[in-house]
């Protein structure tokens, strides 16, 4: 099992310059892109959300973490677009006049 601790901490600490390398490193180990997204990047944002609720981080830190996660997802976009992520359903949005 892959160790996502560095990715989780990278997202939480907003390591913009390092996150892509960390994601690529785990990806090169053969870990599924969906698992990297869920167990690494999303878990990092879960830590940020918990610290937000506790009042330990504020808007600038949350925004930096979100940008860090986005940079990490940029590495995974091409792979996730190739079918690694299966749709769970279809929905429509509209308004009534």
C-alpha positions as CSV (number, residue, x, y, z in Angstrom):
1,X,0.0,0.0,0.0
2,X,1.3,3.4,-0.9
3,X,2.1,6.0,1.7
4,X,0.1,9.2,1.0
5,X,1.4,11.1,4.1
6,X,3.6,13.4,2.1
7,X,0.8,14.3,-0.3
8,X,-1.6,14.9,2.6
9,X,0.9,17.1,4.4
10,X,1.8,18.8,1.1
11,X,-1.8,19.8,0.6
12,X,-2.4,20.8,4.2
13,X,0.8,22.9,4.3
14,X,0.2,24.4,0.8
15,X,3.5,23.1,-0.8
16,X,2.8,24.5,-4.2
17,X,6.2,23.8,-5.7
18,X,6.4,20.2,-4.3
19,X,3.0,18.7,-4.8
20,X,3.3,17.8,-8.5
21,X,6.5,15.9,-7.8
22,X,4.9,14.1,-4.9
23,X,1.9,13.0,-6.9
24,X,4.1,12.0,-9.9
25,X,6.3,9.9,-7.6
26,X,3.3,7.9,-6.2
27,X,1.9,7.6,-9.7
28,X,5.2,6.2,-11.0
29,X,5.0,3.6,-8.3
30,X,1.9,2.2,-10.1
31,X,-0.8,3.5,-7.7
32,X,-4.2,4.1,-9.3
33,X,-4.9,7.8,-10.0
34,X,-8.3,7.6,-8.4
35,X,-6.7,6.3,-5.2
36,X,-4.1,9.1,-5.2
37,X,-6.9,11.6,-5.6
38,X,-9.1,10.1,-2.8
39,X,-6.5,9.0,-0.3
40,X,-4.0,11.7,-0.9
41,X,-5.3,15.0,-2.2
42,X,-8.9,14.8,-0.8
43,X,-7.6,13.6,2.6
44,X,-5.3,16.6,2.7
45,X,-8.3,18.9,2.2
46,X,-10.1,16.9,4.9
47,X,-7.3,17.9,7.3
48,X,-7.7,21.5,6.2
49,X,-11.5,21.4,6.7
50,X,-11.0,19.9,10.2
51,X,-8.5,22.7,11.1
52,X,-10.9,25.3,9.7
53,X,-13.7,24.0,12.0
54,X,-11.3,24.2,14.9
55,X,-10.3,27.7,14.1
56,X,-6.6,26.8,13.5
57,X,-6.5,27.9,9.8
58,X,-8.1,30.8,8.0
59,X,-9.1,31.8,4.5
60,X,-5.6,32.4,3.1
61,X,-4.4,28.9,4.2
62,X,-7.5,27.2,2.9
63,X,-7.1,29.0,-0.5
64,X,-3.4,28.0,-0.7
65,X,-4.3,24.4,0.1
66,X,-7.0,24.4,-2.5
67,X,-4.6,25.7,-5.1
68,X,-2.1,23.0,-4.1
69,X,-4.7,20.3,-4.5
70,X,-5.6,21.7,-7.9
71,X,-2.0,21.5,-9.0
72,X,-1.9,17.9,-7.9
73,X,-5.1,17.1,-9.8
74,X,-3.5,18.6,-12.9
75,X,-1.1,15.6,-13.0
76,X,-4.0,13.2,-12.6
77,X,-6.5,14.8,-15.1
78,X,-5.3,13.0,-18.2
79,X,-5.3,9.7,-16.4
80,X,-8.7,10.2,-14.8
81,X,-10.0,11.3,-18.2
82,X,-9.0,7.9,-19.7
83,X,-11.6,6.0,-17.8
84,X,-10.0,5.5,-14.4
85,X,-13.0,7.3,-12.9
86,X,-16.4,5.8,-13.6
87,X,-19.5,8.1,-13.5
88,X,-22.0,7.4,-10.7
89,X,-24.9,8.9,-12.5
90,X,-26.4,11.6,-14.6
91,X,-28.2,14.7,-13.4
92,X,-29.8,17.7,-15.1
93,X,-30.2,21.2,-13.8
94,X,-32.8,23.7,-14.9
95,X,-35.3,26.3,-13.9
96,X,-39.0,26.7,-14.5
97,X,-40.3,29.9,-15.9
